[in-house]
Amino acid sequence: MGHSEEDSNRTDRSSEGEPPPRFADDRFFRALASRRRRRALRYLLEENDTTVEEIATVLSGWEATTTATMQTPADRSEIRIDLTHNHLPRLADAGLVEYDRDTGSVRLASLHPQVAALIRRSARAGRAGRS
């Protein structure tokens, strides 16, 4: 799905000088505890508005690259099911995404700049193999 440059960096800049309220919320840190959720957020930071199917396809490809194994349709299906029933509801509960289970649409929520920066740092650390 396409996106505009404005959407790709969707953040709430109205409170840049204040610490984001999500940093005080345990749900936020539990949401970031999973590599798969961090990777989904990383993708959403780039695409902003997508579907569960698209995220499953991208994550399947990234996992194949990371593990140097071939991903099967069953592997991709497992990722999609895991996203649908576990990861996306947790991200939505933490206020990081807007997820419509009925349509399969996923959209990045409006993020404080510090939250977006933390997600980017955690994604870079994951690519470097440190998490």
N, C-alpha and C positions, 0 to 999 in steps of 0.2 A: 504494500500500500504506500502511496506517496505521502509526502509531507512537505510543509513549507519550512523555510529556514527559521521563521519565528517559532513554529511548533517544535522544532528539533531541540531547542534549548528552553523548553517550557518550564519556567520557574516563576515563583512569586517574588518579585524584586521589591515589594513594598516594605519589607522588614529585613533588608540585607544586614543591618548593623546589629540586629538582635539574634540571640541563639534560637534556633528553630525549636518549637515546642515538641516536636517528635523525638528529639534527643532525650527527653525525660520519660519516654514511653517504652516500657519493656516490649510491647508488641512490635515496635520498630526494629529493635535489635534482634528479636526472634525471627522477624521476617528476613533480615539480612544474614542470618546464621547459615542458610542453605546456599551452597554454590549454585544450584539450579535456579534459585530465586534471584540471586545476584546477577546471574547471566541473563535471565529474562528481563530484569531491570536495565541492564546494560543495553540490550537490544531495544527496549522501549525508549531509552534516552536518545537513541539514533532514529527510531521510526515513529515514536509517540503513539500512533494509532494503528492497531493491527488486529490479528485474530489468534485464537488459541492454536489453530492449525499452522499458521505461519510461524509462531513461536516454537512449536514442537519441531517443525522442520529445521529451523535454524539451530535450536539446541541439539538436535540429533547430529547435525553436521559438526557443530563445535565439539561435541563429545567424541565423535569419531576421530576428529583431528587430535584431541587431547590424549585419547587412549590408543591411537594408531590401529584401530579396529574398524571393520566394516559394520555399519549400522543396518539392521534389517527393518523391514516394515513393522515387525513385531516390536522392535526397540522403539521406533518412532511412536507407535501406538501406546506403548507403556509410558513414554514421556508425556504424550497428550493427556492420557488419563490422570497421571500424577499432577500435571498442571491444573486440570479441571477440578479435581477433587481435593487437592492439597495446597499447592503453591499459590495459585492465583487467588483463592479465597483468603489465604493468610496475608498476601500483599494488599488485597482490598481492605481487610480488617485493620491493617496498619496505616491505611490512608495513602498508600503509595501508588495504587492503580485503581481505575474504575473498570470493573469486570462485570459483564452481562453474560451470565451463564446460559441464558436462553438463546442469544444470538451468537455467542462465542467471541464477541468483540472485547478487546482489551485496549485501554487507553491509559497513558501515564497521567497520574494526578498532578495538579499544580504543586511543584516542589520548591521549598526554600532553597536558595543557592547553596547553602552549606550541606543540605541533604543530598542535592544532586552531586556536589563535589565528593562527598563521602561514598556515594554509590560508584562514581567513576574511579576513585582510588581503590575501592575494594575489587572492582572489575580488573583493574590493572594488576593488582596483587595476585588475583586468581590466574591471570594469564602468565604471570611470572612463576607460577607454581608454589606460591607461598601460602595459599589457603585452600 
